[in-house]
Amino acid sequence: MFGRQKKPKKPRMDRTFPFLPETETYPMDAPDPPTEGWWRDPFKADLGGQRYHDGTRWTQYVAGRTAREWTSVYESPPPRDA
């Protein structure tokens, strides 16, 4: 009654790469073979990142995790042998 009620957070559209779908709140491991979408980054040992798969290959588009939210999407090339 006395405090302000928090509004639920809406996923934010990445303005740098508007052609990409929204990142996942809780990314999972990609199926085998991977399908299009955001998945846990298979090239990082920790669980703090997600990478976009375009349906044919892993792309350079990644998002990292801070203590409170996902970062904006940025580019980080996958390894050459991926």
Summary of the structure (lengths in Angstrom):
residues: 82
radius of gyration: 14.7
end to end distance: 54.2
largest distance: 57.4
contacts: 154
relative contact order: 0.19
helix: 0%
strand: 24%
